[in-house]
Amino acid sequence: VGEHSIDALFLSDSIAFVSSTSTNLSQTVALGVATSIGNIPVFFAMSGSSGGVSQATIGYDGKNLTVGPITGLISNQDADALLYLPNGNLLVGGTTIRQVDPALGNVVGTVINTVGNKFTLDPSGDKVWTSAHRNKLVELPLDPFGTSVVHDITGPDTRITQLAFDAAGNAYYVNEFNLGRLDLATFTSTRWARAKLA
């Protein structure tokens, strides 16, 4: 009841998600055997002008989860999204998009005047797709890094929030209330579902 928004997209290999009209969808995932891990870095972001990117290490001995101290990587900068890049750096979203070396905390590249709230790595590994929330689609080439290409979309949905890809490289989008497929050759949307507002 009321207004709902779609902010993320989960692609499943379960046929039940495709053919079901149920409003209570779930998928059971078989758990593996617990194993130990140690000192894995975890990064998290906070948006807004007093935001930034911080990191902590986590470990698991098979029974207990440990979290190390939180340390700041970058501070007092809008950090609205994070993505690990193929080169090992972090892509940090917000009012300015930055590529950050996580080992040193150095900004190694920026894309100015481009807002990025959600990031999706293209299956090619050569570019990232982003947008300001429910806005035009933006392509960020990774080599060389520092530019952006804004794409106009035609079809029933001309603004998107985020892309996701299946194993075959097909692109799917959400834009707050709608879900569909996006042809990245023609930038044409095909809406699959629209949320019903009560």
Secondary structure, DSSP 8 states (H G I E B T S, - for coil): -----B------S-HHHHH---S-------------EEEEEEEEEE-STT-EEEEEEEEE-SS-EEE---EEEEESS----EEE-TTS-EEE-BSSEEEEETTTTEEEEEETT--BSEEEE-TTSSEEEEESTTB-EEEEEBTTBS--EEE--BSS---BSEEEE-TT--EEEE-BSEEEEEETTTTEEEEEEE----
